[in-house]
Amino acid sequence: MQKIIVNTILLLLLSLPLTSFAVSDSILGRQAYAQGDYDKAIAYFQKNLKIQLTKLGPEHPKVAASYNNLGLAFGSKGLYDKAIAYHQKALKIELINLGPEHPSVGTSYDNLGSAFYSKGFYDKAIAYGRKALKIQLTKLGPEDSKVATSYNTLGLAFGSKGLYDKAIAYHQKALKIQLTKLGLEHPSVATSYNHLGLTFRSKGLYDKAIAYHQKALKIQLTKQGLEHPSVATSYHNLGSAFYSKGFYDKAIAYYKKALKINLTKLMPEHPKIAASYNNLGLAFGSKGLYDKAIAYHQKALKIQLTKLGPEHPAVATSYNNLGGAFYSKGFYDKAIFHLQKALKINLTKLMPEHPKIAASYNNLGLAFGSKGLFDKAIAYYQKALKIELTKLGSEHPAVATSYSNLALAFAQKGFYDKAIAYYQKSLKINLKKLRPEHPSVAISYNNLGSAFESKGFYDKAIAYYQKGLKIELKKLGPEHSDVAVSYNNLGSAFASKGLYDKAIAYYQKALKIELSKLRPEHAEVATSYNNLGSAFESKGFYDKAIAYYQKGLKIELKKLGPEHSDVAVSYNNLGSAFASKGLYDKAIAYYQKALKIELSKLRPEHAEVATSYNNLGSAFESKGIYDKAIAYYQKSFKIWFTKLGPEHPNVAISYNNLGSAFESKGLYDKAIAYYQKSLKIRLKKLGPEHPSVATSYHDLGLTFESKGSYDKAIASFQKSLKIQLKNVRENGASIVRLRDNIRRVTLAKGAAN
């Protein structure tokens, strides 16, 4: 369930500190700042500063105030080093002229803390926040509103470090002061409610988050009016909480409310409007409306480029979001292009170890992994992990994400034990730092289930999938899209056990949710149709399978385009079903369609290309054209061997298929050699009880039978039967077939003797 890490824009109320604005230039600067016109604000603040330097001298406290204002404006432009330099100038003046314990010194420490927070230096931000807090507690008393501000600032920094309980404690301290000193309905109380809502959202407590955001909204509507920008902020936050719950239509409704206010009260190119566009893009993307998502992200990008400049971190966020949308559409090169743009900006404007850079590395890893470049993906994930371990600590949830991504890549390479080890590391962090029922814990259980399923440990896989499902049903509700994912996973595991009716029941549950919560043409609906098709194909209901595959294909062609890799998967599925019906020419036509897409959209050595070559080989073998089959199997083998390594389970598939083709040509010794190569890999990489090992023993048995080596044949069939009895129900078709084989060969042996 790995996904591109998107940057949801969670808007918080930002305000300039109540410093002294000398004359109209200062007032005009503040107005321009509020409108998001930071360049204009800077121009006014610089005019004001020039007058103050001339009239008051370089060390006057009002000059320090101007430096702080300039620092805030440059910080809003993403020029954090420039912001820090101005805040440090202000601090230097205040320390000399006002003394180390003056409240204005505390304000400058707070400003420096905020700037370092934006740069991703959370420990430095905390250090400055604590300095500010110490002064304010001493000089203003424990219940002053500035003390509450410092508590909120510290809460944000600890939240970014993944220390959510510590963050909540600070936000609650701030709230307590504000309720006592400012009253129940003061806008600052609403700000603290929003901070608490955001932190509970990070903990996965979405209903609690919504409750806090609704409290904030109620105050703002009462005290500030229906169209105040702070009301828009709460609408944004509510939208994001519902987005996290999977209620995308509700999220969109809130985002649109926020956008309407901002368009009315601000200017059409205000950065907050860009934030609204980005959030709408994310929500529409989650609904599978990728073109609509891209349009919104492009609107956001246009504003940010105009108002913030081409190197602002917010521009990087939009590039990142565009990369995510193109990734979802299967346009991996286009995704990589945008993700690399985001990375370049963040490397330039932030620091090389900023968590946002780690996020970019993770996203690039996912995109390269989807292109089949697993080693490149792993390199990016390891870069991300290194940053996160250094800057966030070994138990941050972001570290868990990187472990999970590494696990995915190793699973794709066929290193399932390594994948499981990384998934378990991820799970351990999530259990400790979040809570046992957090949705991220459910994802970890699902990921572990997938890895154990790949190893052939179906019961273990089912147990993990059920753990994940239990959490999702409780915390997200029975109609959340993640619940549908778990149902699909359970369906897959039961299908692998040969329990096709049970699999179909789970696939149908998944489909019902997707049709209800997403829409009839969502890509996930197509996935469920394909899964149902596969189960019915396994049951021998080929026409029903074809009908489901065609439903899935119809959606993919319409929503993803005729060259998407998912379309190629559907073509391969249709080819398989027609091959099962004995319509080999039709099967070949579909396999060739799949291959054409893969060669065009991926690259000639992608693992999916090898899959299509393998399928074509199977069809030609079924037609009795063995040399052509062998040629395709060898093409497939060459790709898998080169790109996945000599011991990948897919290489074992190639050996097995080559063995089958040579057996069909009557070259039994050559066939046995290939089957044994396949068996050796499977025993090593999958374990002695994997169903694929049973397949290898079965195929060896048939070949030994053809050679007249009846004792060897019986031994091979018995080994296969022993494994199958552990994985498949007693009366399963494979069990019946093996027992028939043993009886037949035993009779042949008796007759020969």
ZAVOBA-266494 format. One line per field, with one value per residue (C-alpha): residue number from 1; x, y, z. Coordinates in Angstrom, 2 decimals. Layout:
# ZAVOBA-266494
resi [NUM,...]
east [X,...]
north [Y,...]
up [Z,...]
END
This chain:
# ZAVOBA-266494
resi [1,2,3,4,5,6,7,8,9,10,11,12,13,14,15,16,17,18,19,20,21,22,23,24,25,26,27,28,29,30,31,32,33,34,35,36,37,38,39,40,41,42,43,44,45,46,47,48,49,50,51,52,53,54,55,56,57,58,59,60,61,62,63,64,65,66,67,68,69,70,71,72,73,74,75,76,77,78,79,80,81,82,83,84,85,86,87,88,89,90,91,92,93,94,95,96,97,98,99,100,101,102,103,104,105,106,107,108,109,110,111,112,113,114,115,116,117,118,119,120,121,122,123,124,125,126,127,128,129,130,131,132,133,134,135,136,137,138,139,140,141,142,143,144,145,146,147,148,149,150,151,152,153,154,155,156,157,158,159,160,161,162,163,164,165,166,167,168,169,170,171,172,173,174,175,176,177,178,179,180,181,182,183,184,185,186,187,188,189,190,191,192,193,194,195,196,197,198,199,200,201,202,203,204,205,206,207,208,209,210,211,212,213,214,215,216,217,218,219,220,221,222,223,224,225,226,227,228,229,230,231,232,233,234,235,236,237,238,239,240,241,242,243,244,245,246,247,248,249,250,251,252,253,254,255,256,257,258,259,260,261,262,263,264,265,266,267,268,269,270,271,272,273,274,275,276,277,278,279,280,281,282,283,284,285,286,287,288,289,290,291,292,293,294,295,296,297,298,299,300,301,302,303,304,305,306,307,308,309,310,311,312,313,314,315,316,317,318,319,320,321,322,323,324,325,326,327,328,329,330,331,332,333,334,335,336,337,338,339,340,341,342,343,344,345,346,347,348,349,350,351,352,353,354,355,356,357,358,359,360,361,362,363,364,365,366,367,368,369,370,371,372,373,374,375,376,377,378,379,380,381,382,383,384,385,386,387,388,389,390,391,392,393,394,395,396,397,398,399,400,401,402,403,404,405,406,407,408,409,410,411,412,413,414,415,416,417,418,419,420,421,422,423,424,425,426,427,428,429,430,431,432,433,434,435,436,437,438,439,440,441,442,443,444,445,446,447,448,449,450,451,452,453,454,455,456,457,458,459,460,461,462,463,464,465,466,467,468,469,470,471,472,473,474,475,476,477,478,479,480,481,482,483,484,485,486,487,488,489,490,491,492,493,494,495,496,497,498,499,500,501,502,503,504,505,506,507,508,509,510,511,512,513,514,515,516,517,518,519,520,521,522,523,524,525,526,527,528,529,530,531,532,533,534,535,536,537,538,539,540,541,542,543,544,545,546,547,548,549,550,551,552,553,554,555,556,557,558,559,560,561,562,563,564,565,566,567,568,569,570,571,572,573,574,575,576,577,578,579,580,581,582,583,584,585,586,587,588,589,590,591,592,593,594,595,596,597,598,599,600,601,602,603,604,605,606,607,608,609,610,611,612,613,614,615,616,617,618,619,620,621,622,623,624,625,626,627,628,629,630,631,632,633,634,635,636,637,638,639,640,641,642,643,644,645,646,647,648,649,650,651,652,653,654,655,656,657,658,659,660,661,662,663,664,665,666,667,668,669,670,671,672,673,674,675,676,677,678,679,680,681,682,683,684,685,686,687,688,689,690,691,692,693,694,695,696,697,698,699,700,701,702,703,704,705,706,707,708,709,710,711,712,713,714,715,716,717,718,719,720,721,722,723,724,725,726,727,728,729,730,731,732,733,734,735,736,737,738,739,740,741,742,743,744,745,746,747,748,749,750,751,752,753]
east [0.00,2.88,1.94,3.62,4.01,1.86,2.18,-1.19,-1.24,-2.50,-3.03,-2.47,-3.08,0.09,0.38,3.09,4.14,2.82,5.95,6.07,5.32,6.75,4.60,2.42,5.09,5.01,1.20,1.18,3.80,1.64,-1.38,0.62,1.90,-1.64,-2.60,0.27,2.13,5.45,7.61,5.47,5.59,9.37,9.59,7.49,9.38,12.70,11.49,10.44,13.79,15.72,13.81,14.35,18.08,18.39,16.16,16.72,20.12,21.15,20.56,17.11,14.52,12.19,14.92,14.95,11.17,11.66,14.32,11.88,9.15,11.54,12.54,8.91,8.33,11.45,10.50,7.11,8.94,10.85,14.12,14.80,18.50,17.69,14.89,17.27,19.81,17.19,15.91,19.49,20.05,16.93,18.05,21.50,19.99,17.50,20.13,22.31,19.56,16.87,18.76,18.72,15.40,13.23,10.00,11.07,14.13,11.72,9.81,13.02,13.90,10.40,10.91,14.28,12.68,9.99,12.57,14.68,11.48,10.74,14.27,13.67,16.05,13.55,16.03,17.32,13.73,13.00,16.11,15.04,11.46,12.64,14.77,11.75,9.57,12.07,12.09,8.33,7.71,10.14,9.14,5.49,4.28,3.04,-0.34,0.63,-0.64,2.94,3.74,0.86,2.33,5.67,3.95,2.21,5.49,7.18,4.20,4.58,8.30,7.81,4.96,7.30,9.76,6.96,6.67,2.91,2.11,4.69,3.25,-0.27,0.92,2.37,-0.73,-2.92,-0.77,-1.26,-5.00,-5.31,-3.68,-5.80,-9.04,-8.17,-6.80,-8.68,-11.98,-13.74,-14.33,-11.09,-9.60,-6.33,-8.27,-9.44,-5.81,-4.88,-7.88,-6.62,-3.11,-4.52,-6.67,-3.66,-1.64,-4.44,-4.74,-1.04,-1.74,-4.50,-7.26,-9.31,-12.60,-10.82,-9.11,-12.45,-13.94,-11.14,-11.35,-15.11,-14.55,-12.13,-14.58,-17.44,-15.40,-14.22,-17.68,-19.02,-16.20,-14.74,-17.62,-18.54,-15.91,-12.83,-9.64,-9.28,-12.63,-11.14,-8.20,-10.55,-12.43,-9.08,-8.19,-11.58,-11.18,-7.80,-9.17,-12.03,-9.50,-7.53,-10.73,-11.27,-14.32,-13.09,-16.36,-16.70,-13.08,-13.68,-16.74,-14.69,-11.79,-14.20,-15.68,-12.18,-11.38,-14.54,-13.68,-10.08,-11.05,-13.49,-11.33,-7.82,-6.46,-6.79,-3.07,-2.65,-0.54,-3.47,-5.51,-2.71,-2.92,-6.64,-5.98,-3.35,-5.66,-8.46,-6.00,-5.06,-8.69,-9.67,-6.56,-7.68,-11.02,-9.12,-9.84,-6.20,-6.69,-8.77,-6.10,-3.38,-5.42,-5.71,-2.03,-1.11,-3.31,-1.51,1.87,1.05,0.18,3.23,5.60,4.14,3.91,6.69,9.23,10.53,12.59,10.11,9.53,5.79,6.60,8.43,5.26,3.23,5.84,5.73,1.94,2.03,4.57,2.17,-0.72,1.32,2.59,-1.01,-1.73,1.20,3.28,6.39,8.86,6.65,6.34,10.12,10.55,8.32,9.69,13.25,12.20,10.83,14.02,16.22,14.33,14.39,18.11,18.73,16.41,16.38,19.27,20.56,19.15,15.68,12.83,11.17,14.24,13.88,10.24,11.42,13.90,11.14,8.85,11.56,12.20,8.56,8.60,11.83,10.54,7.43,9.75,11.36,14.58,14.59,18.25,17.82,14.68,16.57,19.34,16.78,15.05,18.38,19.14,15.79,16.34,19.78,18.33,15.40,17.57,19.88,17.28,14.23,15.61,15.32,11.70,10.02,7.02,8.82,11.59,8.91,7.74,11.25,11.67,8.36,9.49,12.76,10.76,8.63,11.70,13.32,10.03,9.94,13.47,12.30,14.15,11.12,12.97,14.74,11.40,9.80,12.65,12.12,8.33,8.78,11.06,8.38,5.67,7.75,8.10,4.44,3.30,5.57,5.21,1.63,-0.63,-1.74,-4.86,-3.38,-4.17,-0.40,-0.17,-2.91,-0.87,2.18,0.12,-1.11,2.43,3.68,0.75,1.76,5.36,4.33,1.85,4.70,6.65,3.67,2.79,-0.87,-2.25,0.29,-0.60,-4.31,-3.63,-1.81,-4.47,-7.15,-5.23,-5.05,-8.73,-9.78,-8.04,-9.42,-12.99,-12.76,-10.87,-11.90,-15.32,-16.67,-16.75,-13.25,-11.14,-8.39,-10.94,-11.52,-7.75,-7.72,-10.66,-8.80,-5.68,-7.64,-9.23,-5.79,-4.54,-7.62,-7.31,-3.68,-4.97,-7.39,-10.42,-11.86,-15.40,-14.03,-11.76,-14.68,-16.68,-13.87,-13.34,-17.06,-16.94,-14.06,-15.93,-19.07,-17.11,-15.27,-18.45,-20.06,-17.20,-15.19,-17.12,-17.96,-15.01,-12.26,-9.04,-9.52,-12.86,-11.02,-8.58,-11.44,-12.96,-9.60,-9.32,-12.79,-11.87,-8.79,-10.78,-13.45,-10.72,-9.17,-12.60,-12.81,-15.55,-13.66,-16.49,-17.31,-13.61,-13.43,-16.49,-14.84,-11.51,-13.31,-15.10,-11.76,-10.19,-13.03,-12.46,-8.69,-8.90,-11.24,-9.61,-5.94,-5.52,-4.71,-1.01,-1.17,0.63,-2.63,-4.16,-1.29,-2.09,-5.72,-4.63,-2.41,-5.33,-7.61,-4.91,-4.70,-8.47,-8.65,-5.67,-7.57,-10.46,-8.04,-8.30,-4.56,-4.49,-6.79,-4.60,-1.49,-3.15,-3.86,-0.38,1.10,-1.07,0.25,3.83,3.45,2.34,5.10,7.81,6.47,5.78,8.31,11.50,12.72,14.18,11.34,10.14,6.61,7.99,9.47,6.02,4.48,7.29,6.66,2.93,3.57,5.88,3.13,0.61,2.95,3.82,0.10,-0.14,2.68,5.11,7.83,10.82,8.95,7.87,11.47,12.61,10.07,10.90,14.58,13.79,11.86,14.64,17.31,15.41,14.53,18.03,19.66,17.27,16.17,19.18,19.94,17.94,14.72,11.54,10.70,13.95,12.72,9.51,11.58,13.58,10.36,8.75,11.85,11.75,8.11,8.89,11.85,9.74,7.10,9.87,10.79,14.13,13.58,17.11,17.23,13.78,14.86,17.96,15.79,13.23,16.03,17.45,14.00,13.58,16.95,15.99,12.53,13.83,16.36,14.25,10.73,11.30,10.57,6.81,5.99,3.37,5.85,8.19,5.26,4.85,8.51,8.26,5.06,6.67,9.76,7.44,5.76,9.10,10.52,7.33,7.84,11.42,10.14,11.90,8.87,10.48,11.79,8.41,6.53,9.01,8.59,4.78,4.78,6.96,4.58,1.54,3.05,3.49,0.09,-1.69,-0.31,-1.46,-4.62,-7.85,-8.01,-10.31,-8.62,-8.06,-4.27,-4.53,-6.85,-4.56,-1.43,-3.09,-4.22,-0.65,0.76,-1.80,-1.14,2.65,2.41,0.34,2.79,5.68,3.90,3.16,6.80,8.00]
north [0.00,2.28,5.59,8.72,10.99,14.00,17.32,18.29,22.00,22.38,26.08,27.59,31.15,33.21,36.75,39.35,40.03,43.16,45.20,48.94,50.09,53.60,55.17,54.42,52.38,49.92,49.74,49.31,46.56,44.73,45.01,43.70,40.82,39.89,39.83,37.47,40.07,39.46,41.40,44.50,43.98,43.74,46.95,48.83,47.35,48.30,51.88,52.01,50.57,53.15,56.00,54.48,53.98,57.63,59.08,56.72,55.11,51.50,50.18,51.54,48.90,50.08,49.15,45.69,45.51,46.32,43.63,41.14,42.18,41.76,38.37,37.23,38.43,36.74,33.58,33.59,33.75,30.62,32.55,31.12,31.98,35.62,35.50,34.13,36.85,39.59,37.99,37.70,41.41,42.20,39.94,41.56,45.06,43.92,42.12,45.26,47.83,45.95,43.22,39.43,38.99,41.56,40.17,41.52,39.28,36.41,37.41,37.34,33.92,32.75,34.17,32.43,29.21,29.48,30.10,27.12,25.06,25.92,24.84,21.48,22.15,21.02,20.68,24.20,25.45,23.81,25.35,28.87,28.18,27.20,30.34,32.44,30.54,30.99,34.77,35.02,32.89,35.04,38.48,38.10,35.31,31.78,32.86,35.51,35.01,35.13,32.13,30.33,31.27,29.74,26.57,26.28,26.86,24.13,21.86,22.26,21.44,18.34,17.25,17.47,15.25,12.67,13.27,13.73,13.23,15.86,18.17,17.70,18.46,21.80,22.72,21.88,24.12,26.93,26.29,26.33,29.78,31.17,29.87,31.45,34.78,35.38,33.57,30.65,32.34,34.18,33.56,32.43,29.63,28.57,28.52,26.13,23.93,23.76,22.86,20.07,18.87,18.66,16.71,14.24,13.78,12.88,10.29,8.83,9.97,11.54,11.88,13.67,15.91,16.77,17.61,20.10,21.69,22.06,23.78,26.16,26.81,27.55,30.25,31.79,31.91,33.61,36.05,36.73,36.21,33.83,35.04,35.58,33.92,32.08,30.39,29.23,27.78,25.68,24.54,23.46,21.56,19.84,18.92,17.35,15.35,13.98,13.31,11.16,9.28,8.56,10.82,12.51,14.17,15.71,16.84,18.47,20.27,21.79,22.67,24.44,26.42,27.52,28.43,30.50,32.57,33.10,34.12,36.65,38.04,37.77,38.35,35.75,34.94,34.67,31.66,30.42,30.06,27.96,25.82,25.32,24.26,21.76,20.25,19.92,18.27,15.70,14.89,14.52,12.37,10.06,9.73,8.59,11.82,12.33,14.84,17.03,16.65,17.71,20.76,21.91,21.32,23.29,26.18,26.12,26.02,28.98,31.16,30.09,30.71,34.21,35.22,33.24,32.68,29.50,28.30,28.59,25.36,25.71,25.44,22.22,20.98,21.56,19.82,16.94,16.77,16.85,14.03,12.04,12.57,11.57,8.53,7.48,7.84,5.53,8.28,7.40,9.46,12.53,11.82,11.57,14.85,16.73,14.96,15.84,19.49,19.41,17.81,20.39,23.29,21.70,20.93,24.58,26.30,24.02,21.92,18.61,16.77,18.37,15.85,17.18,16.08,12.63,12.64,13.52,10.65,8.26,9.47,9.09,5.60,4.66,6.02,4.24,1.07,1.22,1.42,-1.82,-0.08,-1.65,-1.03,2.66,2.70,1.13,3.72,6.53,4.88,4.48,8.18,9.05,6.72,8.18,11.71,10.65,8.69,11.70,14.47,12.77,9.86,6.10,5.91,8.60,7.46,8.77,6.23,3.54,4.68,4.39,0.91,-0.03,1.34,-0.59,-3.71,-3.17,-2.91,-6.02,-7.90,-6.83,-8.21,-11.49,-11.03,-11.80,-12.47,-9.11,-7.49,-9.05,-7.81,-4.22,-4.46,-5.68,-2.73,-0.42,-2.13,-1.91,1.87,2.41,0.32,2.25,5.82,5.84,3.28,-0.32,0.74,3.46,3.06,2.98,-0.13,-1.70,-0.90,-2.58,-5.70,-5.72,-5.32,-8.21,-10.28,-9.57,-10.65,-13.87,-14.56,-14.22,-16.78,-19.14,-18.83,-18.22,-18.81,-16.40,-13.90,-14.23,-13.68,-10.41,-9.25,-9.92,-7.92,-5.01,-5.32,-5.36,-2.03,-0.44,-1.49,-0.02,3.20,4.05,2.46,-0.40,1.59,3.09,2.39,0.86,-1.73,-2.59,-3.07,-5.51,-7.43,-7.69,-8.89,-11.55,-12.59,-13.02,-15.18,-17.43,-17.75,-18.86,-21.54,-22.68,-21.44,-19.56,-19.11,-17.48,-15.34,-14.24,-13.28,-11.00,-9.50,-8.73,-7.02,-4.87,-4.04,-3.03,-0.50,0.90,1.34,3.10,5.31,6.00,5.80,3.15,4.12,4.38,2.45,0.49,-0.77,-2.05,-3.84,-5.62,-6.63,-8.09,-9.93,-11.41,-12.40,-14.21,-16.14,-17.20,-18.21,-20.41,-22.01,-22.77,-20.20,-18.68,-16.70,-15.11,-14.34,-12.71,-10.58,-9.25,-8.66,-6.71,-4.58,-3.77,-3.03,-0.69,1.44,1.49,2.50,5.36,6.64,5.80,5.81,3.08,2.89,2.60,-0.37,-1.46,-1.81,-4.13,-6.20,-6.53,-7.57,-10.25,-11.41,-11.66,-13.57,-16.04,-16.60,-17.14,-19.52,-21.45,-21.73,-23.12,-19.98,-19.60,-17.20,-14.83,-15.20,-14.40,-11.27,-9.99,-10.85,-8.95,-5.91,-6.03,-6.35,-3.39,-1.13,-2.33,-1.82,1.67,2.90,1.01,-0.16,-3.29,-4.83,-4.17,-7.17,-6.74,-7.10,-10.42,-11.44,-10.85,-12.77,-15.60,-15.57,-15.61,-18.57,-20.41,-19.77,-20.94,-24.03,-24.80,-24.46,-27.00,-24.43,-25.39,-23.64,-20.32,-20.97,-21.62,-18.41,-16.36,-18.17,-17.40,-13.71,-13.67,-15.51,-13.10,-10.07,-11.61,-13.05,-9.69,-7.35,-9.40,-11.64,-15.33,-16.54,-14.57,-16.71,-15.38,-16.91,-20.19,-19.74,-19.37,-22.51,-24.40,-23.20,-24.02,-27.47,-27.85,-26.86,-29.21,-31.98,-31.36,-31.74,-35.11,-33.82,-35.25,-34.92,-31.26,-30.76,-32.40,-30.18,-27.04,-28.34,-29.03,-25.55,-24.16,-26.39,-25.35,-21.65,-22.25,-24.35,-21.65,-18.51,-19.70,-22.57,-26.33,-25.98,-23.35,-24.37,-23.52,-26.19,-28.62,-27.56,-28.31,-31.78,-32.41,-31.42,-33.51,-36.43,-36.16,-36.04,-39.00,-40.85,-40.05,-41.38,-44.57,-43.72,-44.75,-44.81,-41.29,-40.19,-41.62,-40.01,-36.63,-36.86,-37.85,-34.88,-32.62,-34.17,-33.71,-29.97,-29.52,-31.18,-28.41,-25.60,-26.79,-28.39,-32.21,-32.50,-29.76,-30.38,-30.49,-33.11,-35.30,-34.97,-35.95,-39.02,-40.04,-39.57,-41.78,-44.52,-44.35,-44.56,-47.32,-49.36,-48.60,-49.67,-52.95,-53.59,-52.91,-55.35]
up [0.00,-0.53,-1.98,-3.17,-0.17,-0.91,0.82,2.23,2.90,6.44,6.94,10.34,11.45,11.05,12.23,12.53,16.11,17.68,17.07,16.55,13.02,12.77,10.10,7.13,5.31,8.18,8.12,4.36,4.70,7.20,4.89,1.93,4.09,5.09,1.41,0.63,-1.41,0.30,-2.18,-1.66,2.10,2.00,-0.04,2.54,5.49,3.89,3.35,6.98,8.09,6.06,7.78,11.22,10.66,9.63,12.35,15.27,14.71,14.03,17.56,18.36,19.44,16.63,14.15,15.73,15.19,11.50,11.21,12.73,10.28,7.36,8.74,8.81,5.25,3.87,5.79,4.08,0.74,1.74,2.12,5.55,5.78,5.00,7.58,10.21,9.44,10.03,13.23,14.49,13.75,15.75,18.60,18.74,19.12,21.75,23.82,23.89,24.46,26.35,28.18,27.91,29.70,27.93,26.41,22.99,23.18,23.78,20.63,18.57,19.97,18.96,15.46,15.14,16.35,13.67,10.93,11.98,12.20,8.56,7.61,9.32,12.23,14.84,17.69,17.05,16.87,20.21,21.76,20.69,21.73,25.19,25.47,24.57,27.02,29.87,29.41,29.10,32.19,34.19,32.94,32.02,34.29,33.61,32.26,29.73,26.18,24.83,27.02,25.31,21.93,22.92,24.10,20.72,18.87,20.90,20.28,16.52,16.66,18.82,16.51,13.51,15.37,15.72,19.47,19.28,22.96,23.91,21.25,22.60,26.12,24.96,22.95,25.94,28.15,25.64,25.50,29.30,29.49,26.67,28.14,31.50,30.29,27.03,27.50,25.86,22.51,21.80,18.31,19.94,21.63,18.17,17.01,19.84,19.03,15.44,16.61,18.74,15.85,13.55,16.11,16.81,13.04,12.94,15.65,13.47,15.84,13.09,14.97,17.80,15.25,13.66,17.06,17.78,14.33,14.76,18.10,16.40,13.57,15.96,17.73,14.48,12.96,16.11,16.75,13.31,10.89,8.09,5.64,7.80,6.48,9.80,9.09,5.80,7.77,9.89,6.79,5.35,8.50,8.59,4.95,5.67,8.60,6.49,3.70,6.14,7.03,3.33,3.06,-0.09,-1.10,2.36,2.20,-1.19,0.16,3.01,0.72,-1.62,1.29,2.26,-1.34,-1.69,1.38,0.34,-3.19,-1.70,1.10,-0.27,-3.75,-6.52,-6.38,-2.61,-1.52,0.61,-2.58,-4.04,-0.90,-1.51,-5.08,-3.93,-1.34,-3.88,-6.23,-3.60,-2.85,-6.51,-7.04,-4.24,-6.03,-9.12,-11.01,-11.90,-14.72,-12.41,-9.74,-12.16,-13.22,-9.58,-8.84,-11.97,-10.79,-7.45,-9.15,-11.38,-8.35,-6.40,-9.30,-9.71,-6.04,-4.37,-7.14,-8.82,-5.86,-2.98,-0.99,-1.67,-5.40,-4.59,-2.86,-6.02,-8.17,-5.68,-5.87,-9.67,-9.56,-7.38,-9.78,-12.83,-10.89,-10.24,-13.97,-14.70,-16.32,-14.37,-16.43,-16.09,-12.37,-12.01,-13.93,-11.46,-8.40,-9.41,-9.80,-6.26,-4.98,-6.71,-5.07,-1.63,-1.89,-2.83,-0.37,2.62,3.85,2.47,5.48,5.65,6.12,2.94,1.00,2.52,1.34,-2.19,-2.13,-1.03,-3.81,-6.43,-5.11,-5.65,-9.20,-10.15,-8.50,-10.68,-13.70,-12.50,-11.45,-8.02,-7.18,-8.00,-5.85,-2.95,-3.26,-2.96,0.00,1.77,1.21,2.73,5.67,6.40,6.63,8.80,11.21,11.57,11.81,13.29,15.28,14.95,16.12,14.01,11.91,8.79,9.47,9.56,6.11,4.68,6.17,4.55,1.17,1.38,2.19,-0.91,-3.14,-1.68,-2.08,-5.74,-6.09,-4.52,-1.22,0.91,4.17,3.86,3.06,6.14,8.33,7.12,7.47,11.03,11.80,10.44,12.48,15.67,15.32,14.49,17.44,19.80,18.52,17.33,19.01,18.43,16.51,14.31,10.57,9.86,12.04,9.91,6.79,8.36,9.06,5.45,4.13,6.26,5.02,1.43,2.05,3.78,0.96,-1.55,0.49,0.31,4.01,3.28,6.77,8.24,5.52,6.30,10.00,9.27,6.81,9.41,12.03,9.62,8.73,12.39,13.01,9.85,10.58,14.08,13.34,9.77,9.44,7.30,4.05,4.01,0.91,3.10,4.25,0.59,0.17,3.09,1.63,-1.69,0.12,1.98,-1.31,-2.84,0.03,-0.01,-3.80,-3.33,-0.94,-3.64,-1.68,-4.63,-3.32,-0.18,-2.32,-4.48,-1.40,-0.21,-3.66,-3.86,-0.45,-1.70,-4.90,-3.00,-0.92,-3.93,-5.95,-2.98,-1.72,-4.83,-8.08,-10.70,-12.90,-10.27,-10.96,-7.71,-9.04,-12.10,-9.79,-8.03,-11.36,-12.37,-9.07,-9.50,-13.04,-11.78,-9.16,-11.65,-14.12,-11.42,-10.86,-14.58,-15.29,-18.19,-19.75,-16.40,-15.92,-19.35,-18.56,-15.38,-17.13,-19.84,-17.22,-15.63,-19.00,-20.00,-16.89,-17.32,-20.99,-20.12,-16.92,-17.38,-21.14,-23.69,-22.80,-19.01,-17.46,-15.79,-19.26,-20.15,-17.04,-18.17,-21.66,-20.09,-17.93,-20.95,-22.78,-19.91,-19.89,-23.66,-23.42,-20.72,-23.22,-25.80,-27.96,-28.27,-31.22,-29.35,-26.26,-28.29,-29.69,-26.17,-24.93,-27.86,-27.02,-23.47,-24.69,-27.04,-24.16,-21.86,-24.45,-25.12,-21.57,-19.49,-21.16,-23.00,-19.85,-17.42,-15.42,-16.83,-20.37,-19.27,-17.98,-21.41,-23.12,-20.69,-21.43,-25.17,-24.67,-22.80,-25.59,-28.33,-26.28,-26.00,-29.82,-30.13,-31.56,-29.10,-30.63,-30.67,-27.08,-26.04,-27.76,-25.77,-22.52,-23.09,-23.68,-20.45,-18.62,-19.84,-18.47,-15.13,-14.66,-15.46,-13.68,-10.67,-10.05,-10.63,-7.63,-8.02,-7.98,-11.47,-12.76,-11.30,-13.32,-16.50,-15.73,-15.07,-18.30,-20.33,-18.76,-19.82,-23.42,-23.68,-22.14,-24.84,-27.45,-25.87,-24.56,-21.08,-19.71,-20.71,-19.18,-15.91,-15.73,-16.01,-13.49,-11.03,-11.49,-10.77,-7.73,-6.30,-6.40,-4.97,-2.09,-1.23,-1.73,-0.87,1.53,1.33,1.85,-0.77,-3.38,-6.15,-4.76,-5.01,-8.65,-9.37,-7.80,-9.78,-13.08,-12.33,-11.58,-14.97,-16.78,-14.85,-15.74,-19.42,-19.16,-17.51,-14.21,-12.18,-8.73,-9.21,-10.54,-7.56,-5.11,-6.79,-6.79,-3.11,-2.19,-4.09,-2.40,1.07,0.47,-1.15,1.77,4.01,1.73,-0.05,1.17,1.16,-1.85,-3.89,-7.58,-7.20,-4.42,-6.52,-9.55,-7.57,-6.10,-9.59,-10.81,-8.05,-8.77,-12.50,-12.18,-9.58,-12.03,-14.85,-12.65,-11.83,-15.48,-16.41,-13.81]
END
